[in-house]
Amino acid sequence: MEDVAKFLFGIAGNVIALFLFLSPIPTFWRIIRKRSTEEFSGVPYNMTLLNCLLSAWYGLPFVSPNNILVSTINGVGAAIETVYVVIFLCFASSKKTRLRTLGLASAVAAVFAAVALVSMLALHGQARKLLCGVAMTVFSICMYGAPLSIMRLVIKTKSVEYMPFLLSLAVFLCGTSWFVYGLLGRDPFVAIPNGCGSFLGAMQLILYAVYRNNKGGPGAGGKMQDDDVEMSGDARINNKQVAHGHHEGGAGKSGKANKMDAQV
């Protein structure tokens, strides 16, 4: 019965994380149409790509038995995020932006390659699982922590204009699904980061409940202090993407998207 429940929560996490991974599509369609990345940042997509790669690797049978659902959604997420990064490189608004994105992508590839090679060539059994699990947990928590800047903005402006409800709900559901999956599988490397994701998603929902009647009200569109970002039409869309953190999810991870980004 426990195995069935774990499987069902894993399937739910896969579905929700996929939504998180796909949620930036409107942004990238805009980039393709305008043939420019404008003011969008490529950092969230590179970080989500790294998270997906590490999570997919962790879920493989020779690293972590009985976690194939973690690998499936994160493998899909890695493919989706790779497409986003390639689009970002093709339509970078400046040479500096292209070089920065290329540097980040190279760093992502280097970190993943290092973890994968060390785990396969130098470690075995529990030691291999420990290295890959710790790496996955660290980057999953980083990914889930991305919306903190949006939450800070909501509190400062007392407006949920830049924090879409559905994405916040998806982050909460995704994190919760994978948290329960990790608990049922007695896997702290899945449960801990997704527990953090579930908590942060819940905090976003609480903020939404508190400020739901104030969308774009006083203070929402004005200038922030020096350490804040002034919101333009482009930045607003970009912040919505960061809010799901990719998001995204984090699946199994977190993926689980992001997502809402979804560890899995």
C-alpha positions as CSV (number, residue, x, y, z in Angstrom):
1,M,0.0,0.0,0.0
2,E,2.9,2.3,0.8
3,D,4.5,1.6,-2.5
4,V,1.2,2.4,-4.3
5,A,0.9,5.7,-2.5
6,K,4.5,6.6,-3.3
7,F,3.9,5.8,-6.9
8,L,0.7,8.0,-7.0
9,F,2.5,10.9,-5.4
10,G,5.3,10.5,-7.8
11,I,3.0,10.6,-10.8
12,A,1.3,13.7,-9.4
13,G,4.7,15.4,-8.9
14,N,5.6,14.5,-12.5
15,V,2.4,16.2,-13.9
16,I,2.7,19.3,-11.8
17,A,6.4,19.7,-12.4
18,L,5.8,19.4,-16.2
19,F,3.4,22.4,-15.9
20,L,6.1,24.3,-14.1
21,F,8.7,23.5,-16.7
22,L,6.4,24.6,-19.5
23,S,5.1,27.8,-17.9
24,P,7.9,30.0,-19.4
25,I,6.8,29.2,-22.9
26,P,5.0,32.6,-23.4
27,T,8.1,34.4,-22.4
28,F,10.3,32.5,-24.9
29,W,7.7,32.9,-27.6
30,R,7.9,36.6,-27.0
31,I,11.7,36.4,-27.3
32,I,11.5,34.5,-30.6
33,R,9.0,37.0,-32.0
34,K,11.1,40.0,-31.0
35,R,14.3,38.2,-31.7
36,S,15.7,39.6,-28.5
37,T,15.9,38.6,-24.9
38,E,15.3,42.2,-23.9
39,E,15.7,42.5,-20.1
40,F,15.0,38.9,-19.3
41,S,17.6,37.0,-17.3
42,G,19.0,33.6,-18.3
43,V,20.2,32.7,-14.8
44,P,17.0,31.0,-13.6
45,Y,16.9,28.7,-16.7
46,N,20.6,27.7,-16.3
47,M,20.1,27.0,-12.6
48,T,17.0,24.9,-13.2
49,L,18.8,23.0,-15.9
50,L,21.6,22.1,-13.4
51,N,19.0,21.0,-10.9
52,C,17.2,18.8,-13.4
53,L,20.4,17.2,-14.6
54,L,21.5,16.4,-11.0
55,S,18.1,15.2,-10.0
56,A,17.7,13.0,-13.1
57,W,21.2,11.5,-12.4
58,Y,20.3,10.9,-8.7
59,G,17.1,9.0,-9.7
60,L,18.9,6.5,-11.9
61,P,18.9,2.9,-10.6
62,F,22.7,2.6,-10.2
63,V,22.7,5.7,-8.0
64,S,19.4,5.6,-6.1
65,P,17.2,2.5,-6.5
66,N,13.4,2.8,-6.8
67,N,13.5,6.5,-7.7
68,I,12.9,6.3,-11.5
69,L,10.0,8.8,-11.3
70,V,12.5,11.3,-10.2
71,S,14.6,10.7,-13.3
72,T,11.7,10.7,-15.7
73,I,10.4,14.2,-15.0
74,N,13.8,15.7,-14.5
75,G,15.1,14.2,-17.7
76,V,12.2,15.9,-19.5
77,G,12.8,19.1,-17.5
78,A,16.5,19.0,-18.5
79,A,15.5,18.8,-22.2
80,I,13.0,21.6,-21.9
81,E,15.5,23.9,-20.0
82,T,18.2,23.1,-22.6
83,V,15.9,24.4,-25.3
84,Y,15.3,27.6,-23.2
85,V,19.0,28.2,-22.8
86,V,19.7,27.6,-26.5
87,I,17.0,30.1,-27.4
88,F,18.5,32.6,-25.0
89,L,21.9,32.2,-26.6
90,C,20.4,32.6,-30.1
91,F,18.5,35.8,-29.3
92,A,20.7,37.4,-26.7
93,S,20.1,41.1,-26.7
94,S,23.8,41.9,-26.5
95,K,27.2,40.2,-26.9
96,K,27.7,40.6,-23.1
97,T,24.4,38.8,-22.4
98,R,25.4,36.0,-24.8
99,L,28.8,35.5,-23.2
100,R,27.3,35.6,-19.7
101,T,24.7,33.0,-20.6
102,L,27.3,30.8,-22.4
103,G,29.6,31.0,-19.3
104,L,26.7,29.9,-17.0
105,A,25.8,27.1,-19.4
106,S,29.5,26.0,-19.4
107,A,29.6,26.1,-15.6
108,V,26.4,24.0,-15.4
109,A,27.9,21.4,-17.8
110,A,31.1,21.3,-15.8
111,V,29.5,20.9,-12.4
112,F,27.2,18.1,-13.7
113,A,30.1,16.3,-15.4
114,A,32.2,16.5,-12.3
115,V,29.5,15.0,-10.1
116,A,28.6,12.3,-12.6
117,L,32.3,11.3,-13.3
118,V,33.3,11.3,-9.6
119,S,30.2,9.3,-8.6
120,M,30.8,6.7,-11.3
121,L,34.6,6.4,-11.3
122,A,35.5,6.9,-7.6
123,L,32.5,6.0,-5.5
124,H,30.1,3.0,-5.1
125,G,27.0,2.2,-3.2
126,Q,26.0,4.5,-0.4
127,A,28.9,6.8,-1.0
128,R,27.8,7.4,-4.6
129,K,24.2,8.0,-3.4
130,L,25.4,10.4,-0.7
131,L,27.5,12.6,-3.1
132,C,24.7,12.8,-5.8
133,G,22.0,13.3,-3.1
134,V,23.8,16.2,-1.4
135,A,24.6,17.9,-4.8
136,M,20.9,17.5,-5.8
137,T,19.6,18.8,-2.4
138,V,21.8,21.9,-2.4
139,F,20.8,23.0,-5.9
140,S,17.2,22.1,-5.4
141,I,17.0,24.3,-2.3
142,C,18.7,27.1,-4.3
143,M,16.1,26.7,-7.0
144,Y,13.2,26.7,-4.6
145,G,14.6,29.7,-2.9
146,A,14.5,31.8,-6.1
147,P,11.0,33.2,-5.3
148,L,12.2,34.8,-2.1
149,S,12.9,38.0,-4.0
150,I,9.4,38.0,-5.3
151,M,8.0,37.4,-1.8
152,R,10.0,40.3,-0.5
153,L,8.6,42.5,-3.3
154,V,5.1,41.5,-2.4
155,I,5.6,42.4,1.2
156,K,7.2,45.7,0.3
157,T,4.6,46.8,-2.3
158,K,1.7,45.0,-0.5
159,S,0.7,43.8,-4.0
160,V,0.5,40.3,-5.5
161,E,0.7,41.8,-9.1
162,Y,4.1,40.1,-9.7
163,M,3.2,36.8,-8.0
164,P,0.7,34.8,-10.1
165,F,-1.6,32.6,-7.9
166,L,-1.6,29.5,-10.1
167,L,2.2,29.4,-10.2
168,S,2.4,29.8,-6.4
169,L,-0.2,27.0,-6.0
170,A,1.7,24.8,-8.4
171,V,5.0,25.3,-6.5
172,F,3.2,24.3,-3.3
173,L,1.5,21.2,-4.8
174,C,4.7,20.1,-6.6
175,G,6.9,20.5,-3.5
176,T,4.3,18.8,-1.3
177,S,3.9,15.8,-3.7
178,W,7.6,15.2,-3.8
179,F,8.0,15.8,-0.1
180,V,5.5,13.0,0.6
181,Y,7.1,10.8,-2.1
182,G,10.4,11.3,-0.3
183,L,8.9,10.5,3.1
184,L,7.3,7.3,1.8
185,G,10.5,6.3,0.2
186,R,12.5,7.2,3.3
187,D,14.7,9.3,1.1
188,P,15.9,12.5,2.8
189,F,17.5,13.8,-0.4
190,V,14.1,14.0,-2.0
191,A,12.1,14.9,1.1
192,I,14.3,17.8,2.5
193,P,14.5,20.1,-0.5
194,N,10.9,19.5,-1.5
195,G,9.8,20.1,2.1
196,C,11.5,23.5,1.7
197,G,9.7,24.0,-1.6
198,S,6.4,23.1,0.0
199,F,7.0,25.5,2.9
200,L,7.9,28.4,0.5
201,G,4.9,27.6,-1.7
202,A,2.7,27.8,1.4
203,M,4.2,31.1,2.3
204,Q,3.5,32.5,-1.1
205,L,-0.1,31.4,-0.8
206,I,-0.4,33.0,2.6
207,L,1.0,36.3,1.1
208,Y,-1.5,36.0,-1.7
209,A,-4.4,35.6,0.7
210,V,-3.2,38.6,2.7
211,Y,-2.7,40.9,-0.3
212,R,-5.0,39.4,-2.9
213,N,-7.2,42.5,-3.0
214,N,-4.3,44.8,-3.8
215,K,-3.1,44.1,-7.3
216,G,-1.2,47.1,-8.6
217,G,-2.5,49.4,-5.9
218,P,-0.6,52.2,-4.2
219,G,3.1,51.4,-4.0
220,A,2.9,48.5,-6.4
221,G,4.1,50.4,-9.5
222,G,6.2,53.1,-8.0
223,K,9.9,53.2,-7.6
224,M,11.5,50.9,-5.1
225,Q,14.5,51.7,-2.9
226,D,18.0,51.5,-4.1
227,D,18.3,47.8,-3.5
228,D,15.1,47.0,-5.4
229,V,14.3,46.6,-9.1
230,E,12.0,49.1,-10.7
231,M,9.2,47.2,-12.4
232,S,8.8,47.7,-16.2
233,G,6.5,45.7,-18.4
234,D,9.3,43.4,-19.3
235,A,10.6,43.0,-15.8
236,R,7.1,42.1,-14.6
237,I,7.0,39.1,-16.9
238,N,10.5,38.1,-16.0
239,N,9.7,38.2,-12.3
240,K,6.7,36.0,-12.9
241,Q,9.0,33.4,-14.3
242,V,11.4,33.7,-11.4
243,A,8.5,33.4,-9.0
244,H,7.9,29.8,-10.1
245,G,11.5,29.0,-10.0
246,H,11.6,27.8,-12.0
247,H,11.0,26.9,-10.9
248,E,10.0,25.0,-11.8
249,G,10.3,23.3,-10.5
250,G,11.7,21.5,-9.0
251,A,10.8,18.0,-9.3
252,G,11.8,15.1,-7.2
253,K,14.3,17.2,-6.4
254,S,12.5,19.4,-6.7
255,G,11.8,19.6,-10.5
256,K,10.3,19.2,-8.4
257,A,9.3,22.5,-12.0
258,N,9.8,26.4,-12.6
259,K,8.4,25.0,-11.5
260,M,6.6,26.3,-11.2
261,D,11.6,25.8,-12.2
262,A,9.6,22.0,-10.8
263,Q,12.7,19.5,-7.8
264,V,11.3,17.4,-9.2
